[in-house]
Amino acid sequence: MRIAMIGTGYVGLVSGACFSEFGVTVTCVDKDESKIERLKRGEIPIYEPGLDKLVASNVAAGRLEFTTELAEAVTGADAVFIAVGTPSRRGDGHADLSYVYGAAEEIARAMDGYTVVVTKSTVPVGTGREVEKIIRATRPDADFDVVSNPEFLREGSAINDFMRPDRVVIGAETDRAREVMRGLYRVLYLIETPILFTNLETSEMIKYAANTFLAAKITFINEVADLCEKAGADVHDVAKGIGLDNRIGRKFLHPGPGYGGSCFPKDTLALVRTARDLGSPLRIIETVVDINAKRKKAMADRIIAAGGGDLSGKTVAVLGLAFKPNTDDMRDAPALDIVPALLEAGATVRAFDPESMDEAKKLLDGITYCDSAYDAMEGADLLAILTEWNEFRSLDLARVKDLMTEPVMVDLRNIYEPAMMAEAGFAYTSVGRPWPYGRKASGAVED
Ligand SMILES: NC(=O)c1ccc[n+]([C@@H]2O[C@H](COP(=O)([O-])OP(=O)(O)OC[C@H]3O[C@@H](n4cnc5c(N)ncnc54)[C@H](O)[C@@H]3O)[C@@H](O)[C@H]2O)c1
């Protein structure tokens, strides 16, 4: 089978490379010429563990190629995936569908023979029908079906998520389209992955319902963390205690500085908009959006408070800028709110992130980008951990103390134990854990 992947970003490149690994012949298309040039030279334009090897081996096997010429890739393809961005529309929170609709029109002009056009981008309910109309209007003679196949991969573990997903969701309404999709995902049938066939609207809704549910779960534990601080409870034990209930589950119950990234912020906003437009508001998600926005400011205030309330003349070492570890993605990262608030409070900021600093430099001015975590701490009065990269989990605390003027740490990811930090002589602040340092609210939980 042969497919075209329109949009070679975090989702398009991973999906394209994984389909080629499944044995499908894939052409990845992007209109960003520099991205395609780099890929043709064998460079990977994003940081995603394992992607370099996967791309290289499939290019070598002749199953994966890159182009800026959409028409060449689409003509004769069995399926064309739309994996372009759907960012928030400036100002109102609706998803900006101009890239999706633009791609649909270009695809329509180049289609040849029966083609399945698949929206892999996260798109609001009703978008698939609109794509159908655009293709029909552009090419009344076209023989095609539109399918929705939302992507659930997570940056940082994207390849495994694509190759061994919890489920695949396919909104397809004809036997022909379902047959093509079954063929593409044949390898996943062999490992008994649940594959849910449904209609276009349901498939589109599943993606938003999944993402907003997870955003709500994170927001819930963040609020519980704040309450734990007041009540003398330990949020990690609370998370375990509730998460061991199968109806709740352990995942996405880790408190922190608020959700960020390329999906949750824009998807929560977009679903809120869609729900209002359809006259069925999702008040729970509206509240989640509101709480999460305020949380980033509250976390900046927490760092400022740890520095004595005024950061003028003080240096803050910031470890981690990406919205989560194992990615260079800075979209809606909490650091984009927190770092400017620290600068506003008068701080000098020295930052380090293992992978995202090139991206961060485009978005965060007025800070010093450092060569390593320890370099960032040189002469710092305060250390703030914003992203839980593995390399920050086992810092040499004696060295940290030597480098800093004061041993003050604000750990917004709870990667250190309060008792251990107290023993090491740090003034340590984390999220949702009892005070004074390290008092266990109850007996240890056996894992
Ligand atoms: N990033 C994630 O973790 C993730 C996970 C699941 C779903 N999604 C969804 O997948 C979609 C893509 O997200 P992403 O993170 O890969 O975005 P991205 O910005 O990394 O990539 C999108 C790419 O599409 C290209 N593009 C836009 N219009 C084009 C056109 N007409 N022809 C060719 N190329 C075009 C852009 O140049 C860009 O390289 C979004 O809807 C997102 O919500 C993302």
The ligand as an SDF file (V2000), in Angstrom:
LIG
                    3D

 44 48  0  0  0  0  0  0  0  0999 V2000
    2.1250   16.8320   18.9610 N   0  0  0  0  0  0  0  0  0  0  0  0
    1.4160   15.8890   19.5730 C   0  0  0  0  0  0  0  0  0  0  0  0
    1.8510   15.3120   20.5740 O   0  0  0  0  0  0  0  0  0  0  0  0
    0.0780   15.4730   19.0300 C   0  0  0  0  0  0  0  0  0  0  0  0
   -0.5190   14.2910   19.4850 C   0  0  0  0  0  0  0  0  0  0  0  0
   -1.7410   13.9170   18.9620 C   0  0  0  0  0  0  0  0  0  0  0  0
   -2.3790   14.7160   18.0230 C   0  0  0  0  0  0  0  0  0  0  0  0
   -1.7920   15.8710   17.6050 N   0  0  0  0  0  0  0  0  0  0  0  0
   -2.4690   16.6680   16.5770 C   0  0  0  0  0  0  0  0  0  0  0  0
   -1.8210   16.4290   15.3260 O   0  0  0  0  0  0  0  0  0  0  0  0
   -1.8480   17.6170   14.5220 C   0  0  0  0  0  0  0  0  0  0  0  0
   -0.4330   17.9820   14.1230 C   0  0  0  0  0  0  0  0  0  0  0  0
    0.3030   18.2930   15.2940 O   0  0  0  0  0  0  0  0  0  0  0  0
    1.8930   18.4160   15.2880 P   0  0  0  0  0  0  0  0  0  0  0  0
    2.3020   18.5590   16.7040 O   0  0  0  0  0  0  0  0  0  0  0  0
    2.4730   17.3130   14.4630 O   0  0  0  0  0  0  0  0  0  0  0  0
    2.0590   19.8150   14.5030 O   0  0  0  0  0  0  0  0  0  0  0  0
    3.3960   20.4240   13.8720 P   0  0  0  0  0  0  0  0  0  0  0  0
    3.2130   21.8900   13.8980 O   0  0  0  0  0  0  0  0  0  0  0  0
    4.5970   19.7990   14.5120 O   0  0  0  0  0  0  0  0  0  0  0  0
    3.3770   19.9160   12.3480 O   0  0  0  0  0  0  0  0  0  0  0  0
    2.4790   20.3470   11.3890 C   0  0  0  0  0  0  0  0  0  0  0  0
    3.2230   20.4240   10.0520 C   0  0  0  0  0  0  0  0  0  0  0  0
    2.2720   20.6010    9.0010 O   0  0  0  0  0  0  0  0  0  0  0  0
    2.8950   21.3920    7.9980 C   0  0  0  0  0  0  0  0  0  0  0  0
    1.8460   21.8960    7.0870 N   0  0  0  0  0  0  0  0  0  0  0  0
    0.8570   22.7650    7.3370 C   0  0  0  0  0  0  0  0  0  0  0  0
    0.0810   22.9210    6.2480 N   0  0  0  0  0  0  0  0  0  0  0  0
    0.5890   22.1190    5.2840 C   0  0  0  0  0  0  0  0  0  0  0  0
    0.2320   21.8220    3.9280 C   0  0  0  0  0  0  0  0  0  0  0  0
   -0.8370   22.3810    3.3350 N   0  0  0  0  0  0  0  0  0  0  0  0
    0.9900   20.9470    3.2450 N   0  0  0  0  0  0  0  0  0  0  0  0
    2.0700   20.3740    3.8240 C   0  0  0  0  0  0  0  0  0  0  0  0
    2.4490   20.5970    5.0860 N   0  0  0  0  0  0  0  0  0  0  0  0
    1.7180   21.4580    5.8180 C   0  0  0  0  0  0  0  0  0  0  0  0
    3.6430   22.4350    8.7970 C   0  0  0  0  0  0  0  0  0  0  0  0
    4.6640   23.0480    8.0310 O   0  0  0  0  0  0  0  0  0  0  0  0
    4.1920   21.5980    9.9520 C   0  0  0  0  0  0  0  0  0  0  0  0
    5.4840   21.0880    9.6690 O   0  0  0  0  0  0  0  0  0  0  0  0
   -2.5510   18.6740   15.3730 C   0  0  0  0  0  0  0  0  0  0  0  0
   -3.9060   18.6980   15.0310 O   0  0  0  0  0  0  0  0  0  0  0  0
   -2.3650   18.1540   16.7920 C   0  0  0  0  0  0  0  0  0  0  0  0
   -3.3990   18.6040   17.6460 O   0  0  0  0  0  0  0  0  0  0  0  0
   -0.5720   16.2600   18.0740 C   0  0  0  0  0  0  0  0  0  0  0  0
  1  2  1  0
  2  3  2  0
  2  4  1  0
  4  5  1  0
  4 44  2  0
  5  6  2  0
  6  7  1  0
  7  8  2  0
  8  9  1  0
  8 44  1  0
  9 10  1  0
  9 42  1  0
 10 11  1  0
 11 12  1  0
 11 40  1  0
 12 13  1  0
 13 14  1  0
 14 15  2  0
 14 16  1  0
 14 17  1  0
 17 18  1  0
 18 19  2  0
 18 20  1  0
 18 21  1  0
 21 22  1  0
 22 23  1  0
 23 24  1  0
 23 38  1  0
 24 25  1  0
 25 26  1  0
 25 36  1  0
 26 27  1  0
 26 35  1  0
 27 28  2  0
 28 29  1  0
 29 30  1  0
 29 35  2  0
 30 31  1  0
 30 32  2  0
 32 33  1  0
 33 34  2  0
 34 35  1  0
 36 37  1  0
 36 38  1  0
 38 39  1  0
 40 41  1  0
 40 42  1  0
 42 43  1  0
M  CHG  2   8   1  16  -1
M  END
$$$$
